[in-house]
Amino acid sequence: MNNIIIIGTGLAGYTLAREFRKLDKETPLTLITADDGRFYSKPMLSNALASCRSPDSLASSDAAQMAAQLNATVVTHARVTAIDAQQRSVTVNDETLFYEKLVLALGADPVKSTLAGDAVGEALSVNDLQDYAQFHAALQGKKHIAIMGAGLIGCEFANDLISAGYTVDVIDPGQHPLGSLLPKAAGEALQQALQTLGVGWHFGKKVTAINHDKEGYRLSLSDSSELEAHVVLSAIGLKPRVDLAQAAGIKVNRGIIVDRLLMTSAPDIYALGDCAEVGGMVLPFVMPLMQAARALAATLSGTPVAVSYPAMPVVIKTPAYPIILSASPLHTGYEWQTSICHEGVLRGHYYDKADQLQGFVLTGKATAEKSSLLATLPAWL
Ligand code: FAD
């Protein structure tokens, strides 16, 4: 059967479908999703509160509109429970659907905290539009929000919530925000900027238990201190969704392993987006999935194209202290050289042994220098 099935209608699945339709208007295309199939830009979830955006206003098209735009079938509220790579089929709602080519655009799951307490199951994570709707509803009439994790998503929500008038506490075992991404000086400058707005930081500590309290929750921290909050947001990381592929005998590591044609270890099964591991890299960001979608669209339409990754910057959406960072995920242990000039503007660079610039971080007004620096960075893949 000459057809393509894409599992997942996040940015990866829908971007691939769009790119594919630019090259092939006819081949039958089916997208299957466990959610409602609305199209939205996930990065907006962590800066929608300050701009008073309701969850529904973040979706620009529903599944029927997407199906019409893409000349595709979009099957919603349908979870694929098995893949049979031999007979080229997937199982969904006890039905068997056959494919010629299958694409896994499954995304990632938020890491769940394994804590003590009678309310641990009530900590919320925001990783899709439905999660955001739940979080948005939980905030109504509430004031005090505790965020577990001072990584990218935790910091963006801290900035958004404090700007929207909430009281915010952030707890993280590290020593400064975005500890695994930013040089210390940049992390501390972000910490200071958000603290000036009122964010309470609790570094060097972990949440050990969440219990119900009179008006909300009581969080116990590893230094025996306690915090009260009306809503608890967990932002402690993401884990690529690999189980479906693994159960089908497809090779997985941190993510679903693919080659540069985005093909998994099973013939004619491909993967991209947050679930995929490309060249040893799991990159849960928009730019890598766009690169992958363009290459894979060409491959699926009959012209094999290997994905390439230029150096890709990440914009950290903390308006209190804007940051742009580009650092190869394949490099670890590099030494940042940082300088701070007036108004807390920071520039950081790191070089390899041959003195080639390999990464940079820019903050405040210096973020405007991004393009010229990017042009000098070597490609990642
Ligand atoms: P998802 O959007 O998670 O889509 C996965 C799809 O697979 C869903 O449709 C789901 O229903 C479906 N699915 C999964 N399993 C099954 C199954 N078994 N059967 C059927 N369907 C299934 N990146 C940036 O570059 N810049 C940013 O500023 C930025 N901000 C972010 C802010 C937040 C709050 C978050 C959470 C992420 C942010 N990111 C950002 C990351 C970026 O949004 C993601 O990398 C990207 O959206 C992932 O898209 P995806 O399609 O791979 O996954």
Residues whose N, C-alpha, C, O or C-beta is under 5 A from the ligand:
A	BS01	FAD	I7 G8 T9 G10 L11 A12 G13 I32 T33 A34 D35 K42 P43 L45 S46 A78 R79 V80 A105 L106 G107 A108 V126 N127 I153 L272 G273 D274 C275 P284 F285 V286 M287 V315
